[in-house]
Amino acid sequence: MGPLADIKVIDMTTVLMGPYATQTLGDYGADVIKIESHDGDVTRQIGPTRHAGMGPVFLNTNRNKRSICLDLKKPAGRDVVLRLIKSADVLVYNVRPQAMARLNLGYDVVSEINPRLIYAGVFGFGQDGPYAAKPAYDDLIQGATALPALMAQTADGVPRYVPNALVDRIVGLTAVGAICASLVDRNRTGRGQRVDIPMFETMAGFVMGDHMGGLTYEPPLDKGGYARHLSPDRRPYKTSDGYICVIVYNDKQWQNFFDATGRDDLRVDPKFATFAGRAGNIDIVYAELARILETRTTAEWMAILEKADVPVMPMHDLETLLDDPHIVATNFAPVVDHPTEGRIRNMRPSARFSETPVETQRLAPRLSEHSAAILQEAGLTSDEIAALVRDGVTRNAPNT
């Protein structure tokens, strides 16, 4: 099932950025083989668990994968990887390229074994700059691409990280696009290629796409920044009994808002009457909107603004989001039975394909759950597999 059916992916990633990318490939139908150390992906240990090694971050980033344990520091472990690579379409890794080279698994090596392989690296920095060998994490890249500085401008002046692994997920999705594009090119040329997806450059483009502003020009026209995004009153608005998310953006929406609230005085105010006027006085506009919205309850404003066709949404917390009527109606996060973890919520892929529908084929695996089957598919005999277990290269599947 899925548009990537028959695509085989070797997943040599851990934590979040790489696993999120490979989960998406698996969601789209690829056969994803997750290679783990004997300790397993560290995200297995994050969050509340029913059983050790099956934490919620892991469960929600590793569905539609099979797990095999391999000690890549042992020659036999590396040999197994090379056997898997020989029949693979894609290899994804998220250590620094220098580490892959130390394992003797660099592109120069694996491309000789499989010239059709897409060799995709998701790591910190482009390899032609001075940061090439630096380690990178989500927080570091958020800071290096100005997100905490922007947060400080909108609130109390204190730089803060976005409370989400924003970088890991954005770069992971960028990797999915790059890998799929490379597969299209391979279908045309018959050749694979190396694809680097650096975190720093990806996020620099992502952030500056909004905030380049006058820095676009040489010499600069200003210090950059998108005024609407940086307005301190661009936030969920307080109502008389809670909060609500409202954006009154274009001229039609503002006219509808004036009609719904009876604010004819604002309709003729140059600061509110036109898009250009509002853009030039965005702090004043948003501050006045905040004052207006505080006069009624959340339910009253939802009804008024929906009737007026003004964009509005409730402000959810993590629990109420799962009860949102649209989330429930679309069955986005159904409760399913995991083979070992019992009843869990499993978020469905958001993309919908008319001809190649996608559904979850496997929930997140236990550590080394599929080692024997994967090794058999690679052509190893039962005696060879037993020897790998005996020598600590791999391990048997855990007992159910």
N, C-alpha and C positions, 0 to 999 in steps of 0.2 A: 504494500500500500504506500501511497505517497509519491510525489514527483521524483524523489531520489531513490526509489526502489532499485535494487541491484548495485547501488554504490556502497563500497566497503570502506569504512573509515577506521584508521588506527588512531586511537585517542590517547596521547601521551601527556595529558594535561591534568592539573590538580587545582584545587581551591575553587575559583568561581569563573574567571574570564574565559578560559579555555573550555571547561566543562559546560558552561552555558552555551557556547558556540556549538559544541559537539552534540549537546542535547537537542538543539534546534535542528541540526542535520538529521539526528535520529527521529525527531518528530516528523520530519519531511520524508521519512521512509528509509534512510540509510541504515545499513548494518554497522553499528558503532561498537568497536571492541575497545574497552577501557583497560589500559594497562596500569596496574597499581603496584606499588611496593608492598612488602609484607605488612607494613603498618597501615596501608590503605591511605586514601585521600584524607587529608587532615579535616576536611569539612564533615567527615563522618562523625567527628567528635563535637561539633558545634550544636548547641541548643538542647532542649529537653528530649529525651529518648525513652522508648520502651525497651529497646535492646541496644547494647553497646555497639557503636559503629554504624548506627542507622539514624543519625540526627536529621532534623528537618531541612537544613540547608542542603545536605547531600541528597535527600529524597526529592527535593524540588529542583535539582540541577543535574540529575543523572538518570532520568527515566529513558526508556528506549535505548539502553546500552547493555552490553554483556561485560562482565568483569573477569579479568585474569590477573593473577599475581605473577610478577617476574622480578628477579633480582638482576637488574641490568648491569651491575658491576661484575657479574660473573660472565665469562665468555659464553657459556651455554645459554644464559638469559638473553644476551645480545643476539645469539644465533637464532633463537626463537623469534625475536622481533624481526630479523631479516627475512625469515621464512614467511611471516605474516605480511611484511611489506611487499613481498614478491607478487602477491595477488591482490594488493590493495589499490584503491583509487585515490585515497587521500590519507595523508598523515598530518596530524595536528599536534603541535607541542607548544608549551608556554614557559619553558625555561629559557635562559639566555642562549643564543646560538653557540656561544663558547662551550657551554655544558654539553650540548649535543655533539660538538666536535670532540670533546674529551671522551664521550661514549663511543666514538668512531661511528656516529650515526648522522654526520653532516650530509648536506645535500649532494656533495660530490661523491659520497659513498653510495647513498641509497638510490640516486638517479641512475647509477650504473646497473643496479640490480633491477630497477623498474623505471624505465624512461617515461612511462605514462603517469607516474605518480605526481599528484599535487602535494607539495611539501610546504605546509602552511605554519608559520611561526607567529604566535601572538606573544609579544614581550614588550619591554619598556620603551626602547628607543631605536630609531633608525640606525643602521649599522655603518653609515658613512659620516657620523658625527662624533664629537668628543664624549658623549654619554653612552656610546655603544655598549659598553660592558657593565653599566650601572644596573643595580637591581631596581625594581619598580613595584609599587603597590598602589592600590586605588587612592588611598589618602595622599600619597606623595604626588601623584599625577593631578589630583584635584587641586592641590596647592600650587603646583608648578604651572597650571593653566588658568590661574586667577579665580577659580570658583570661590574659595574662602574670602578673597578680597572683595568680590562682588557681593557675597553674603553680608560682609561687614558694612557695605554702603547702604544696604536696605534695612538694617535693623539697628543694633546698639553700638556699632563700631567695632565689635569683636569678631575677628575672622572665625568662621566655622565651616566644617565640612558638611556637604549635603548628607543627610542621614540615610544613605542608600549607597550600595556599591555601584554607583552611577557609571564610573569609568569602566569597570569590568564588564558591565552589561552592554554598554555602547560599543566598546571595542570588540566584544564577543559577537555582536550582531554585524559589525563591520566585517569581521572575519568570515561570517557566513556568506555575506554578499561577495567577498573576494574569492572565496572557495568556489561558489557556484559559477561565478564569471570564468574562473580558470577551467572548470569542467566544460563549459560551453566552448572555450577556446580549444581544449583538448579534443573535443568532438570534431572540430574543424581541422586541426593540424595533426592529431595523433600523438602529440608530445605533451608531457606534463611540464611543470615549472615550479620554481621556488617562489613563494609568496610571503612577504614580510608584512605584518600588520602591527606597527608600533603604537603603543598607548599614547605617548607624549604628542606625537604629531597628529594622531587621530583626534585627540581631545582639544588640541590647540585649534584645529579647524572647526571643531564642533562649537566651542565657546566663542571664538572670534567671528564665526559666521554671523552671530547676533550682535557682537559687541565691537567689531572693528571700527564702526563709525567713521569719524574723521581721520583715523589712522589709515584708512584705505588709501588716502591721497598722499602724495609726496610733493611738497611738504605737508604735514598733517594739518587738518582743519580744526581738530580738537583732540582731546586725550582719549577718545574712544568711549564706548558704552552706549547702550540702548536705553534712553531715558525712561520709557514705559516699564521696562523690566526692572529698572533700578529705583522706581518710585517707592518710597516707604509704605505707601498705602495700596500698593499692588499686593494684595494678600486676601485671605478669606475675611469677609466682612462680618463684624459683630452685629447681630440682630438683638431684639429685646430679650430673647431667651436662648441664644446660641450663636451659631455662625453659619454663613452661607457663601457659596462661591458664585460670583457674578462677573461677567465681562460685558460691558456695553461698549462696542467697538466701532461699528460703522455708523454712517449718518442715519440710516433707516432704524437701526436699533436705538439710537439716541432719541429719535423722534417718537418711537414707540414708548420709550421710557418716560419722556416728558408727558405724553398722553396719559400713561398709567399712573403717574404721580401728581399730575396737575402742576408741574413746574414750568409754566409758560415763561417765567422770568429767566430761567436758564436757556430756554429755546432761543431767546434773542440776545443772550450774552455772547459776545465774540469769543470768549474763552471756551464756550461749550458748543457753539452753533456749527462749527465746521471741523473736519478731521484735522486740518492744519492748526486751527486754534487750539484744539484739545491736545495735540501733540506738543505744542509749544508751552502748554500750561498743565502738563500731566499731573504734577503733584497737587495743584489746586483742584483739578477735576476729580482725582481719586479721593482726596480728602473730603470733598463735598458729597461724593457718592457714599463714602463711609458714614457720614452724618445722617444721610437720608435713610440708609438701610438699618440704622439702629432704632428706628422709630416703630418697627413692626416685628412680629414674630417670624421665625424661620418659615413656618407653614404658610403664613399669610403671604410672605414674599414669594415663596415657591409658586403659589397659585396665581398671584398677580403677574409675575414675570413670565411664567409659562404661557398665560393667556395673551400677554403682549408680545410674544415671540422674542423675548430678550434672553440670551443664553444664560442659563442658571443650572447649577448642580448642588446637591447637598455636600457638606464637608464631612466625609466619613472618617472614622478611625479604623484600625485594623480589623476589629470585630464586625462593625456595622457594614464595612465594605463587602464582606462575604454574604450579607443578607440583602444587599441592594437588589431591587426587583429585576433589574436588567441582568445582573450577574446570575441570579436564580433562573430567570426565564431562558437564558442562553446556555444554561448548564455548564458554565465556565469552570466551576470548581467542584465537580461532583465528589461525593464520598464513595470511595472504592475499597475493595478488600485487597490489601497487600499480603503476599504469601506468608510473611513473617511478622509484619508490623501491625496487622489487624486493620481496622478501619482508619483510613487516612483521606485527606482531601488531595486531589490530584488536579492541578490546573491544566486545562486543555490548551493545545496550541491555538493562538489567536487567529492565525491565517486560515482561510477557507479556500479549498481548491475544488472547482466544479467537476473536474475530470479525474483527479487523483486525490480523493479524500484522505485525510490524515487522522489517525486515532492512535492513542497510546497502545502500543503493542506489549511493552514490558514496563513494569514499575522498577524503581531503582534497585540495582542488584546488591546482594550481600557480597562481601569481599571474597573474591576468587570463586564466585558461584559458578562461573562457566569455564573455568580453566581447562578441565578435561575435554569438554566438547570443542573448544577453540583449538586446542593442541591436536586433537584428532583430525579436525578439518584441515590443519596445516600439514597433515601427513605423518604425524608421529604415531608410533605403535604404542600399545599399552605398556610394554616393557620400557620404552624410552620415556614415557610420561612418568612411570613409577621411579625411574632413575632421577628425573628432574626433581621430583618431590623429595626423594631420599637425600639429594645433594643440596637442598634448600634453594633451588632455583625458582621453583613454584610451590604451591601448596594446594591441597585438596579443598574442595568446596566444604563450607561449614555444614555441620549437621542441621537439619531443619528443626 
